[in-house]
Structure formats: C-alpha cells, structure tokens
C-alpha cells in the first residue's frame, strides 16, 4: 500500500515538472516570436533607408559623371542655400 502512495506522489511530481517545462517553453516561444516580429519591422525600416541612400548615391554618381560643373554647382546652390531661378517656385514635402 505504501509503495502505491510513493509511486503516486512521484507521478504527481513528474507531471508537475513536465507541465512547468511546457509552460516555460511556451513562454519562451512567445518571447522569441515577439523578438522576431520586432526585428522584422526593424529590417523593413533599414531596407527603406538603404533604398533612399542608394537613390542619393545614384544621383551623386550621375552628377559626377556629368562633364559640366554647372550642374554640380546648381544642385549645391539649390540644396544648401535654397536658390531658385527667377519665377520658379520650390515646394518641399513635409512628412
């Protein structure tokens, strides 16, 4: 009779440990899923920034490949100092 009681207590402890392990694994998986989601959105943001930088690099390469320094000076005057031709209106995008 005592053997059955000890066996039943061991079985209850083993079940409790298995349940605790399962709960721990589920909580860990949820945490990892959240981390993956955050990293995925961070990756999307970085890819968008990369595209913007590549576009800007392409613009600079086009300017440098242009033999005329006039276009380089014109672009610098427009971007740095806000210059424009007479009668020209410049609109800036506000985000």
Protein Blocks (a to p, Z undefined) as FASTA:
>chain_A
ZZmmmmmmmmmmmmmmmmmmmmmmmmmmmmmmmmmmmmmmmmmmmmmmmmmmmmmmmmmm
mmmmpmblklmmmmmmmmmnopacehiacddddZZ
